[in-house]
Amino acid sequence: MNFRCAAFLAGGLLAGCAATPPDLGATREQVGDFSVDARFALRAGGPDGKPLSSGGRLTWEHRSDSDRVLILSPFGTGIAEIESGPGGAVLRLADGRTRAAADPDALIEEVTGQRLPVRRLPYWLLGRAAGVERDGSGRPLRASEAGWQIAYTYGDDAPGALPAGLTVTRGSEVELRLRLEEWRQAP
């Protein structure tokens, strides 16, 4: 697998579907630091303009000042890891190669040619986006922010439920789907 292809898979950490209701023992508004296990599917234009599709699994640990994302193949083999914080972002590939940038959005753009909203995704997962439209239970249903459209799905009807799925799109250029299988408090 070449560097650009593996890095594009790392970009797949952005996207949505439905799963069993996640439970952190807190409502969406109370969640701070968290960890999620998810499946993802990403479709986007590649660096050469040709469409690319990828999918797999990811584990994302989000803290107020940092993120760590482990990207796995559909079979559970480690592909890449992205760590970001106040000092910048680093992408490590399974073969030991690394790439660094000022922030994760710039890192993903550098290696894939697409500027993907990696920094905003944890907030979008929790329904903390601009332009949020809510359903009858007060949960985020859709949102629009900086040209991105975000759609939420839930595994139950609880008003404070965390999403079981998220779909993030930008026109017909990018579609990212996350199926959130497990939510946990960050260790």
Secondary structure, DSSP 4 states (H G I P E B T S, - for coil): --HHHHHHHHHTTS-----SPP--SS-GGG--SEEEEEEEEEEEE-TTS-EEEEEEEEEEEEETTEEEEEEE-TTS-EEEEEEEETTEEEEEETTS-EEEESSHHHHHHHHHS----TTTHHHHHTT--TT-EE-TTS-EEEEEETTEEEEEE-SS--TTPPPSEEEEEETTTEEEEEEEEEEEE--
